[in-house]
Each structure stands twice: as C-alpha cells, then as structure tokens.
Amino acid sequence: MNPVVVWMFSGLGSQRYNMGKDLFDSDPIFRQTMVHCDEIVTSLIRGSMLQKIYPPKGSAFEAFTDIRFAVPALFSVQYSLAKSLMMQGHQPDYLVGYSLGELVAYVLADVLDLQDGLYCMVSLAAFAHEYCQRASMVAILDTPQIMHQMEHSFHSFYLAAINFNTNFVVTGPIEAEKGLLEDLRARGITAQTLPVEYGFHSQLIDPMKIPYCQQLEEITLHQPQIEIVSVREASRLESVKLDDFWTALRYPIDFRHTIAFLNRLGNCKFIDLGPSGTMANFLKYDGRLANSIEYALI
C-alpha cells in the first residue's frame, strides 16, 4: 500500500538568512518562482525581499527577525520549493501548515492565488508591526504542566503551541522573558527564545485583528483542491473561510494531536518543506515515525 504523503510547512521562527540559497542557485523552477514572488512583494512594500533573504556576507548569521520581510520570505521559500516539487511530478495527499505555514497550504491548494496569498502575508506583517507590542516567544523542552507548577514564573505568558508531549511554546512580554529563562534554567529545564518578535497564537496580537481582517474582505476563496489538515483543530478543513486566516495566527497550535489524526488515516510519509527542518524535528521525538520523515530543503 502506498503511503499517505503529507507536506508540512513551518511558521515564524524557522526563517533564517540564506534559506534555500543552494536551490536558488541550482534549481531554475525554484529561482523563477522566488523571483516572481519578489516582484509581487516589491510591488506591495519598499525594498527587495530577495536582498533581505540573501544578504551581503557578514549578516547571514544574525537573526532574521524583521517581520515585514521575514513573513513574505518564509512564505515564498516554502511555496517555491513546493512548486518545484510539483513540476517534478511530486504530489501530496495532505497539506499541513504550522501558523503562517497554513496560509502557504491555502495557496498551494488553490484556495486563493499567489498574488492574494502574498498580499495576506504582507498585510499581516504590516499590521503586526503597526498595531502590536513586541513580545517574546520561548520554546521549552518539558511538559506544559510545568506552567501550573511554576505559576509565578509563567504568570505573564500564554500557551501558544504544544508540539509534542515534552515541547511547547509560550509567548509573553519581552520584559518578563529574562526572569522566565532564569527560573527554567534553575530547574534544569532547557528553553530557547525564538526569532519571533510578536505574540502570535495569543491575545497579544488582538490589536491587529480588525485592520487585518478588513484588508482581506475582498479576497475570493475557492474550495481546496488538495486536502488541508488544521493544526488548530487536528482535523480536515472541508472549506476555508476568511476567518481561518485569522484563527491560523491567533489560537494555540496542537501539533501532536494533528499528527495523531494523520496517522489514523494510514501509513504516512511526512515531508518537511520548511527551511530549518523544524516540524520534522518535532516528529523525531516519536520513535514510531523515525523512518517516515524527509527533509526537502535543509
């Protein structure tokens, strides 16, 4: 029996400078698609997205955190890789997007066209930058139950995602990050600050909801031509509504139950199309899936 092929797209935090550079230099389909995406983004904002992704020597090791470019850049790299694979004859059975990765899935499934997809990316980045306070996102290697055991340390933070049983993400005020990290280290708990400067998947981004959703009202949506599985609901999206563009960014992610749902559909082959292998790394913690994971880019 052929495996169920699942393409996975990652969200903010997985972006980095020079992502996809080897493919950009060697794969004409990837390069042409990236250039086309850059032309669209440049028509919407000042400055070339490609010049930001592939910077001069010396800045490549810095964190790529400027949301105005990081969001469309992360979208474009994953979309371009997917289009290259499709042109080579590869097709997924299911698409799974993590946070803004879900919007990549919408475009690949022909729910909306590329122009509108990048318009959504640029809009969400612009409104987060304009309306929302800066925040921290912290990935923690432990069970989410420690939020209750260390209630004082986490009192300013919101649960943003559960990736697997011993990996979750919280978001909260920048000024509270140092104290949280110190308290976690004191208990021997590993934690890492993510290169994301806004509190996605929490009420911290609520100030951008009205302008962002109003900006999307004229976009025409179609039925998905490829099955999409939501990491918020751990189930199929039978159709995509404009409200989904907000809920994909606003509400906590439940990645572990999403994978459990997919595994009930059959013998899955998971392919991570993100630039850092983030989602494949999540799956590695389930030993049963070790032989069913592939990296497409890193």
C-alpha positions in Angstrom: 0.0 0.0 0.0 1.4 3.4 -1.0 2.0 5.8 1.9 -0.1 8.8 2.6 2.1 11.8 1.6 2.0 14.8 3.9 3.7 18.0 3.1 4.4 20.2 6.1 5.0 24.0 6.2 6.5 25.7 9.2 5.7 29.1 10.7 7.7 32.1 12.0 10.8 31.1 14.0 12.0 28.7 11.3 13.2 31.5 8.9 16.8 32.3 8.5 19.1 34.2 6.2 20.2 32.3 3.1 17.4 29.8 3.4 17.1 28.0 0.1 20.3 29.6 -1.3 21.6 26.3 -2.9 18.3 25.7 -4.6 18.1 29.4 -5.7 21.5 28.9 -7.4 20.8 25.4 -8.9 17.0 24.9 -9.4 15.6 27.1 -12.2 12.0 26.5 -11.1 12.7 27.4 -7.5 14.6 30.5 -8.6 11.9 31.7 -11.1 9.2 31.3 -8.6 11.2 33.2 -5.9 11.8 36.0 -8.4 8.1 36.1 -9.2 7.3 36.2 -5.5 9.8 39.0 -5.0 8.3 41.1 -7.8 4.9 40.8 -6.1 6.2 41.7 -2.7 8.3 44.6 -4.1 5.1 46.0 -5.6 3.5 46.0 -2.2 6.3 47.2 0.0 9.5 49.1 -0.4 12.6 47.0 -0.9 13.5 43.7 -2.4 12.6 40.6 -0.3 15.4 38.6 -2.1 18.0 41.1 -1.0 16.9 40.5 2.6 16.9 36.7 2.3 20.3 36.6 0.6 22.2 39.4 2.4 25.8 40.5 1.9 28.4 38.5 3.7 28.7 39.3 7.4 25.0 39.4 8.2 24.0 35.9 7.4 24.5 34.7 11.0 22.2 37.3 12.6 18.6 36.5 13.5 16.2 37.3 10.7 13.5 39.0 12.8 12.2 41.9 10.7 8.6 40.7 10.4 7.9 42.9 7.3 10.3 40.8 5.3 10.5 37.6 7.3 6.8 36.7 6.8 6.7 37.0 2.9 10.2 35.5 2.7 9.3 32.4 4.7 6.1 32.0 2.7 7.9 32.4 -0.6 10.7 29.9 0.1 8.2 27.2 1.1 5.8 28.0 -1.8 8.7 28.0 -4.3 10.0 24.6 -3.1 6.5 23.1 -3.3 6.0 24.4 -6.8 9.4 22.9 -7.8 8.5 19.5 -6.4 5.1 19.6 -8.2 6.8 20.5 -11.5 9.0 17.4 -11.0 5.9 15.2 -10.7 5.5 15.0 -6.9 2.1 15.5 -5.3 1.0 15.5 -1.7 -2.2 13.8 -0.4 -2.4 16.3 2.5 -1.0 19.7 3.4 -0.3 20.7 7.0 0.7 24.3 7.8 2.0 25.5 11.2 0.8 29.0 11.9 1.5 31.1 8.7 2.5 27.8 7.1 -1.2 27.1 6.9 -1.5 30.1 4.5 1.1 28.5 2.3 -1.2 25.4 2.2 -4.2 27.6 1.2 -2.3 28.9 -1.9 -1.0 25.6 -2.9 -4.5 24.1 -2.6 -5.8 26.9 -4.9 -8.0 28.4 -2.2 -6.6 31.7 -3.4 -4.0 32.8 -5.9 -0.4 33.7 -5.3 -0.9 37.4 -5.6 -3.6 37.4 -2.9 -1.6 35.0 -0.8 1.4 37.3 -0.7 -0.9 40.3 -0.1 -2.1 38.4 3.0 1.5 37.9 4.1 2.5 41.5 3.7 -0.7 42.7 5.4 -0.3 40.5 8.5 3.3 41.6 8.8 2.5 45.3 8.4 -0.4 45.2 10.9 1.6 43.2 13.5 4.4 45.8 13.2 2.0 48.7 13.4 -0.6 47.7 16.0 1.0 45.1 18.3 3.5 45.4 21.1 6.7 43.5 20.8 6.7 40.2 22.6 8.8 37.1 23.2 8.2 33.5 22.1 10.0 30.8 24.0 10.2 27.1 23.2 10.5 24.9 26.3 11.6 21.2 26.5 9.3 19.9 29.1 5.6 19.1 29.6 3.1 22.0 29.5 2.1 21.0 33.1 5.1 23.0 34.4 3.1 26.1 33.6 0.9 25.2 36.6 3.8 24.0 38.8 5.7 27.3 38.1 2.7 29.5 38.0 4.6 32.6 39.3 7.2 32.3 36.5 4.6 31.9 33.8 2.0 34.4 35.1 2.6 36.8 32.2 2.8 34.2 29.5 0.3 32.4 27.3 0.5 28.9 25.9 1.0 29.3 22.1 1.7 25.7 20.9 2.1 22.1 22.0 4.4 20.5 19.5 4.8 17.1 21.3 4.5 15.8 24.8 7.7 17.5 26.0 7.9 20.5 23.8 5.7 23.6 24.0 5.9 27.3 23.2 4.8 30.3 25.3 4.6 33.9 24.4 4.6 37.0 26.7 6.1 40.4 27.3 9.7 41.0 26.4 10.5 42.3 29.9 9.3 39.0 31.5 11.5 36.8 29.3 14.7 37.0 31.3 13.0 36.0 34.6 11.3 33.1 33.0 14.5 31.8 31.4 16.4 32.1 34.7 13.7 30.2 36.6 13.7 27.4 34.0 17.5 27.1 34.0 17.4 26.9 37.8 15.3 23.8 37.4 17.5 22.3 34.7 14.8 22.9 32.0 16.1 23.7 28.5 14.4 26.7 26.8 15.2 28.8 23.7 14.0 32.2 22.6 12.6 32.0 19.1 13.4 34.7 16.4 9.8 36.0 16.6 9.1 39.4 17.9 5.3 39.3 18.3 2.9 37.2 20.4 1.2 35.1 17.8 -1.3 32.5 19.0 -2.3 34.6 21.9 -4.4 37.7 22.8 -1.2 39.8 22.3 -2.0 40.1 18.6 -5.6 41.0 19.1 -5.0 44.7 18.3 -4.3 43.8 14.6 -7.5 41.7 14.1 -9.8 44.4 12.8 -7.5 46.0 10.3 -6.1 42.7 9.1 -9.5 41.1 8.6 -10.9 44.1 6.9 -8.0 44.1 4.5 -8.9 40.5 3.4 -12.6 41.1 2.8 -12.3 41.4 -1.0 -10.3 38.2 -1.5 -12.1 35.5 -3.4 -11.8 32.0 -1.9 -12.3 28.6 -3.6 -12.7 25.0 -2.4 -9.3 23.4 -1.6 -8.1 21.2 -4.5 -5.7 19.4 -2.1 -6.8 18.2 1.4 -5.7 20.5 4.2 -5.4 19.4 7.8 -5.6 22.1 10.5 -3.1 22.1 13.4 -5.6 24.0 15.5 -8.4 21.5 15.2 -6.4 18.4 14.3 -8.9 17.7 11.6 -9.6 18.2 7.9 -10.6 21.7 6.7 -13.5 20.9 4.4 -13.5 24.6 3.2 -11.5 27.7 4.0 -13.2 30.9 5.3 -11.7 34.3 5.7 -11.9 33.8 9.4 -9.5 30.9 9.1 -6.8 33.4 8.0 -7.1 35.0 11.5 -7.6 31.8 13.6 -4.5 30.3 12.0 -2.4 33.0 13.6 -4.4 33.8 16.8 -5.2 30.5 18.5 -2.9 27.9 20.1 -1.4 25.1 17.9 -2.0 21.4 18.7 0.7 19.7 16.5 0.9 16.5 18.5 -2.9 15.7 18.0 -2.7 16.7 14.4 0.0 14.1 13.7 -2.1 11.5 15.6 -5.0 12.4 13.4 -3.0 11.9 10.2 -1.6 8.6 11.4 -5.1 7.3 11.7 -5.6 8.0 8.0 -2.9 5.5 7.0 0.8 4.9 6.8 2.0 8.5 6.5 5.2 9.8 4.8 5.9 13.3 6.3 8.0 15.7 4.2 9.1 18.9 5.8 9.3 21.8 3.3 10.4 24.3 5.9 13.8 26.0 5.8 15.0 24.6 9.1 13.5 21.1 9.4 11.5 22.3 12.5 8.5 20.1 12.0 10.5 17.0 11.1 12.4 17.5 14.3 9.2 17.5 16.2 8.2 14.2 14.7 11.6 12.6 15.5 10.6 12.5 19.2 8.0 9.9 18.2 10.2 6.8 17.6 7.4 5.2 15.6 7.8 7.8 12.9 11.6 7.8 12.5 11.5 6.1 9.1 8.7 8.2 7.7 10.2 11.7 7.8 12.0 13.5 5.0 13.6 16.9 4.8 13.1 18.7 1.5 15.3 21.8 2.0 17.9 21.8 4.8 
